[in-house]
Amino acid sequence: MEKKKRTMKKQLFQTDLNQLFTFIDNSPTAYHAAANLGQMLAGEGFLCLEEREKWELQPGGKYYVNRNGSAVIAFVIPEGEAKGFHMSAAHSDSPCFKVKESAEIVADDSYLKLNVEKYGGMILSTWLDRPLSIAGRLAFRGSRGIESHLVNLNRDAAIIPNVAIHMNRDMNKGVEYNPQTDMEPLIGSVGGKGIWLRELAEQAGMADYEILGADLFLYNRDKCRTIGVDDTFIAGPRLDDLECAFAGMTALMKEKPKEYINVCAVFDNEEVGSGTKQGADSTFLRDVLERICGRLGIDKETYHCMLAESFLISADNAHAMHPNHPEKADVTNRPVLNNGIVIKHHGSQKYATDAMSAAVMKDICLRAGVPFQAYANRSDIAGGSTLGNISTAQVSVSTVDIGLAQLAMHSAFETAGAEDIGYLIQALRTFYRD
């Protein structure tokens, strides 16, 4: 009976999984993720708004706005008067290597390498001996001034080779990798100088000398897939946090609000502190909410009343108990894969969850028929932070920090539960619907 239930559950969530895999595989950078979210929204009838233009909003309307090409906020307005905002938030970026300016390095008159730097807190060793490629955006002067174009080599263009065990007999005793010397990707022979940049420029319809700026990153070419003898796990790059970004937007698109303005915000640069114009610590969310109210004729006093009636679900993946290192997990708060949504708690408020917001989230899960579990750091291990408290510094609303349990967070190839993405979508749909 239990096996039959699990089979039915997997079949229920398979469509979500397939769409998630396609989204992540086609989103090698935050810029591509934001563009793909925009395409998803446009396909469901959402209208794109430009920040530089005046907005025309209507009750019942569906809209989205993109900032810097890497962050997206979408919202749906109810037909009647709105009490407040139902919001979810996630982020579009993941730890990786950013390609530096003047990037080519010739080694020993033979090899061609790229000069790269860390973006975010990476597990460096996981990037070794993997097929890598280069993607991002190029800036150039176009007919409308300075424009940008998404680019992606989309082939096995680079690799960061390990040093052979014969040359370092202590390799398996632990290695400290130097990001400047050990992590430079090999992209070809010296005869291939300039090929990669010319190829990217051609995708943008220009010559390489016309490039005025570039935000280019290495990415792991491995595709998302199910893992395990019973296909109970998923593995892939950038699960943190494209899983939650996909779930938030999917839920938003599927539900029609009744008494609240539904909002989904996908910020950039969470992995490096969120302190950019497109990050959670920017005015992006506040700007959008204020403009919505302004165009709907809602005065400032009423806007603040609405904020007091609002709720934010900050969704960023959470650490699962590691099967080989259970001692790293807290004594009693030990999330595992496929056991549902993880509600994050932290005594020093690295997470925004408190008793009231945790109760709201649990109530949502119960009404959605979705399991939930709790996460807290070991008291002697410092944890990371996430979007919740950062975003509420700009827009003060009741907030809960949640995520989906995963292993190997910030690896080039992460592991999560196959059932959990469906749980999160169901919970967020209930939140947006009720």
C-alpha positions in Angstrom: 0.0 0.0 0.0 2.8 2.4 0.9 4.6 1.6 -2.4 1.4 2.3 -4.3 0.9 5.7 -2.5 4.5 6.7 -3.4 4.0 5.7 -7.0 0.8 7.8 -7.3 2.6 10.7 -5.6 5.5 10.6 -8.1 3.1 10.5 -11.0 1.3 13.5 -9.6 4.5 15.5 -9.4 6.2 14.2 -12.6 4.8 17.1 -14.7 6.2 19.6 -12.2 9.6 17.8 -12.3 9.8 17.7 -16.1 9.1 21.4 -16.3 11.5 22.2 -13.5 14.3 20.3 -15.2 13.7 22.1 -18.5 13.7 25.5 -16.7 17.0 24.8 -14.8 18.7 23.3 -17.8 17.8 26.4 -19.9 18.8 28.8 -17.2 22.7 28.7 -16.9 22.8 32.2 -15.4 20.5 34.5 -13.5 20.0 36.5 -16.7 18.7 33.4 -18.5 16.5 32.4 -15.5 14.9 35.9 -15.5 14.3 35.7 -19.2 12.8 32.3 -19.0 10.5 33.3 -16.2 9.4 36.3 -18.3 8.6 33.9 -21.2 6.6 31.7 -18.8 4.6 34.6 -17.5 4.0 36.1 -21.0 2.7 32.7 -22.1 0.1 32.9 -19.3 -1.1 36.4 -20.3 1.0 38.5 -18.0 1.9 41.9 -19.4 5.5 43.2 -19.2 5.9 46.6 -17.5 8.9 48.9 -18.0 10.2 50.7 -14.9 11.0 53.7 -17.0 7.4 54.1 -18.2 4.2 55.0 -16.5 2.0 51.9 -15.7 -1.6 51.3 -16.5 -3.0 48.7 -14.2 -6.5 47.2 -14.1 -8.4 45.1 -11.5 -8.0 41.5 -12.5 -4.8 42.3 -14.4 -1.6 40.2 -14.5 1.8 41.9 -14.8 5.5 41.5 -14.4 8.6 43.7 -14.3 12.2 42.9 -14.9 15.1 44.8 -13.3 18.6 44.6 -14.7 17.7 41.5 -16.8 18.3 39.3 -13.8 15.4 39.9 -11.3 11.7 39.6 -11.9 8.6 40.6 -9.8 5.2 39.4 -11.1 1.8 40.2 -9.6 -1.9 39.6 -10.0 -4.5 42.1 -9.0 -7.9 40.8 -7.7 -11.1 42.0 -9.2 -12.4 43.6 -6.0 -10.8 45.7 -3.3 -7.5 44.3 -2.0 -6.8 43.8 1.7 -3.1 43.4 1.3 -0.3 41.4 -0.4 0.3 37.7 -0.5 4.0 37.5 -1.5 6.7 34.8 -2.1 10.3 35.5 -2.8 13.3 33.5 -4.1 16.5 34.2 -6.0 17.8 33.7 -9.5 21.6 33.4 -8.8 23.8 30.5 -7.8 27.5 30.2 -6.8 29.7 29.9 -9.8 32.8 31.4 -11.5 32.6 34.8 -13.2 34.8 35.5 -16.2 37.1 38.5 -15.6 37.9 41.2 -18.0 40.8 40.5 -20.4 40.3 36.9 -19.5 42.6 34.9 -21.7 45.8 33.3 -20.2 48.4 31.5 -22.3 50.2 28.8 -20.3 53.6 27.5 -21.4 53.0 28.7 -25.0 50.6 25.8 -25.4 47.4 26.0 -23.3 44.7 28.6 -23.3 43.0 29.3 -20.0 40.5 31.8 -18.6 41.0 34.1 -15.7 37.9 33.7 -13.4 36.9 34.6 -9.9 34.5 33.1 -7.4 30.9 34.3 -7.3 29.3 33.3 -3.9 30.3 30.6 -1.5 31.3 27.7 -3.7 32.4 24.1 -3.0 35.4 24.5 -5.3 36.3 20.8 -5.6 32.9 20.0 -7.3 33.8 22.1 -10.3 36.8 20.0 -11.2 36.8 17.5 -14.1 33.3 18.5 -15.3 32.2 19.7 -18.7 31.7 23.5 -18.4 30.5 26.2 -20.7 30.2 30.0 -20.8 27.0 32.1 -20.7 25.7 35.5 -19.7 25.1 38.8 -21.4 27.0 41.2 -23.6 26.5 44.9 -23.7 26.9 47.0 -26.9 25.8 50.1 -28.6 22.6 49.5 -30.5 19.9 51.5 -32.2 18.3 52.4 -28.8 21.6 53.2 -27.1 23.4 50.7 -24.8 21.7 47.3 -25.1 22.3 43.8 -23.9 22.0 40.4 -25.4 21.9 37.0 -23.8 24.6 34.5 -25.0 25.4 30.9 -24.3 28.2 28.8 -25.9 26.0 25.8 -25.1 28.7 23.2 -25.7 31.5 21.6 -23.7 33.9 24.5 -24.0 36.0 24.3 -20.8 37.2 22.0 -18.0 39.1 22.5 -14.8 41.4 19.5 -14.6 42.6 18.0 -11.3 46.2 17.4 -10.5 46.9 13.6 -10.9 47.3 11.6 -7.7 50.8 10.7 -8.9 51.8 14.4 -8.6 50.1 14.8 -5.2 50.1 11.7 -3.1 48.3 13.5 -0.3 45.4 14.4 -2.5 43.0 12.1 -0.6 44.1 13.6 2.7 42.4 16.9 1.9 43.4 19.7 -0.5 43.0 23.4 -0.1 42.2 24.9 -3.6 43.5 28.3 -4.5 40.9 30.0 -6.7 43.5 32.0 -8.7 45.9 29.1 -9.5 44.0 25.9 -9.1 40.6 26.8 -10.6 41.5 28.4 -13.9 39.5 26.6 -16.7 41.3 25.1 -19.7 39.4 26.2 -22.8 41.7 25.0 -25.6 45.1 25.3 -27.2 46.9 28.6 -27.8 45.7 28.5 -31.4 42.1 29.0 -30.2 42.6 32.5 -28.8 39.6 34.6 -29.2 37.3 31.9 -30.6 35.0 31.8 -27.6 34.5 35.5 -27.5 33.9 35.8 -31.3 31.4 33.0 -31.1 29.5 34.8 -28.3 29.6 38.1 -30.2 28.2 36.4 -33.3 25.2 35.2 -31.2 24.6 38.9 -30.4 24.9 39.8 -34.1 28.1 41.8 -33.7 31.9 41.6 -33.8 33.9 40.9 -30.7 35.5 44.4 -30.9 32.0 45.9 -30.6 31.5 44.5 -27.1 31.4 47.3 -24.5 30.7 45.2 -21.5 30.2 41.6 -20.4 28.7 39.6 -17.5 29.9 36.1 -18.3 30.0 33.0 -16.1 31.1 29.4 -16.2 28.3 26.9 -15.7 28.1 23.2 -15.2 26.8 21.4 -18.4 25.4 18.4 -16.5 21.6 18.1 -16.9 19.0 17.7 -14.2 17.9 14.1 -13.6 16.2 11.8 -11.2 18.6 9.7 -9.0 18.1 6.6 -6.9 17.0 3.0 -7.5 13.4 4.2 -6.9 13.9 7.6 -8.6 13.2 9.3 -5.3 15.8 12.0 -5.6 16.7 14.7 -8.1 20.1 16.0 -8.9 21.3 19.0 -10.9 23.1 22.3 -10.9 21.5 25.5 -9.4 18.8 23.7 -7.4 19.5 26.5 -4.9 17.5 28.5 -5.6 15.9 27.9 -9.0 13.7 25.2 -7.5 11.9 27.8 -5.3 11.9 30.4 -8.1 10.2 28.0 -10.4 7.7 26.9 -7.7 6.8 30.5 -6.8 6.1 31.6 -10.3 4.3 28.4 -11.2 1.9 28.8 -8.3 1.3 32.5 -9.0 0.4 31.7 -12.6 -2.1 29.0 -11.7 -4.1 30.9 -9.1 -6.6 33.8 -9.3 -6.5 36.0 -6.2 -9.7 36.8 -4.2 -8.9 39.5 -1.7 -5.1 40.0 -1.9 -2.7 41.1 -4.5 -0.6 38.1 -5.3 3.2 38.8 -5.8 6.2 36.6 -6.6 9.6 38.2 -6.4 12.8 36.6 -7.8 15.8 38.6 -6.8 19.4 38.4 -7.9 22.6 38.5 -6.0 21.4 36.7 -2.9 24.6 34.6 -2.9 26.8 37.8 -2.5 24.7 39.7 0.0 21.7 41.0 -1.9 23.1 44.6 -1.8 22.5 45.5 -5.5 19.8 47.4 -7.2 18.2 44.0 -8.2 18.8 42.3 -4.9 16.5 41.7 -1.9 18.1 44.6 -0.1 17.2 47.0 -2.8 14.0 49.1 -3.2 12.8 46.8 -6.0 9.9 45.2 -4.1 9.0 48.4 -2.3 9.0 50.3 -5.6 6.7 47.8 -7.2 4.2 47.7 -4.3 4.1 51.5 -4.1 3.5 51.8 -7.8 0.8 49.3 -7.8 -1.0 51.2 -5.1 -0.4 54.5 -6.8 -1.9 53.3 -10.1 -4.9 51.7 -8.3 -5.7 55.0 -6.4 -4.7 53.6 -3.0 -3.4 56.3 -0.7 -0.3 56.1 1.5 -2.2 55.5 4.7 -4.2 52.6 3.2 -0.9 51.2 1.7 0.6 50.9 5.2 -2.6 49.3 6.4 -2.3 46.8 3.6 1.3 46.0 4.6 0.2 45.2 8.1 -2.3 42.7 6.6 0.3 41.2 4.3 2.5 38.0 4.4 5.7 37.0 2.7 7.0 33.5 2.2 10.8 33.7 1.6 11.7 30.5 -0.2 15.4 29.4 -0.3 16.5 25.8 -0.1 17.5 24.3 3.3 20.1 21.9 4.5 19.0 18.3 4.8 20.5 15.9 7.3 23.5 14.4 5.6 23.3 10.5 5.5 27.1 10.2 6.0 27.4 13.1 8.5 24.3 13.1 10.7 26.4 14.7 13.4 26.4 18.0 11.4 22.6 18.4 11.9 20.9 19.8 14.9 19.9 17.3 17.6 16.1 17.6 17.0 15.6 19.6 13.9 16.8 17.4 11.1 15.0 17.8 7.8 15.3 15.0 5.2 14.5 14.8 1.5 10.9 14.2 0.4 9.5 15.0 3.9 8.0 18.3 2.7 8.6 22.0 3.2 11.3 23.1 5.6 10.4 25.9 8.0 13.7 27.6 9.1 14.3 28.9 12.6 17.2 30.9 14.0 17.5 32.5 17.5 19.6 35.4 16.3 17.1 36.1 13.4 19.3 35.0 10.5 15.8 33.7 9.4 12.7 35.9 9.8 10.5 33.1 11.1 8.8 33.7 14.4 6.0 31.9 16.2 3.2 33.7 14.4 4.7 33.4 10.9 5.6 29.7 11.5 2.0 29.1 12.6 0.7 30.7 9.4 3.0 28.6 7.2 2.0 25.4 9.0 -1.7 26.3 8.6 -1.1 26.8 4.9 0.6 23.4 4.6 -2.2 21.7 6.6 -4.9 23.2 4.3 -2.8 22.2 1.2 -2.3 18.6 2.5 1.5 19.1 2.4 3.9 17.8 5.0 6.3 20.2 6.7 9.4 19.9 8.9 11.7 22.2 10.9 15.3 23.3 10.4 17.7 24.9 12.9 21.5 25.1 12.9 23.5 23.2 15.5 24.1 25.7 18.2 27.9 25.5 17.7 27.9 25.8 13.9 27.2 29.2 12.2 24.7 29.1 9.5 24.0 31.3 6.5 21.3 33.9 6.0 18.7 34.3 3.3 16.1 36.7 1.8 13.6 37.0 4.6 15.2 39.6 6.9 16.9 41.3 4.1 13.7 42.0 2.1 11.7 43.0 5.2 14.3 45.7 5.9 12.8 47.4 2.8 9.2 46.2 3.1 8.2 45.4 6.7 5.7 42.5 6.7 5.2 39.3 8.6 7.6 36.8 7.0 8.5 33.1 7.2 11.7 31.6 5.8 11.2 28.2 4.2 13.0 26.0 1.7 13.2 22.6 0.2 15.6 20.1 1.8 18.8 19.5 -0.2 22.2 18.0 0.1 25.5 19.4 -1.1 24.2 23.0 -1.1 26.5 25.3 -3.2 28.0 22.3 -5.0 28.2 22.4 -8.8 25.7 19.5 -8.7 23.2 19.4 -5.9 20.7 16.7 -4.6 17.1 17.2 -3.5 13.9 15.3 -3.1 11.7 14.4 -6.2 8.5 14.9 -4.2 9.3 18.2 -2.5 8.9 20.5 -5.6 5.3 19.4 -5.9 4.7 20.0 -2.2 6.0 23.5 -2.5 3.9 24.3 -5.5 0.7 23.0 -3.8 1.4 25.0 -0.6 2.0 28.2 -2.6 -1.1 27.7 -4.6 -3.1 27.4 -1.5 -1.5 30.5 -0.1 -2.2 32.5 -3.3 -5.8 31.1 -3.6 -7.1 31.6 -0.1 
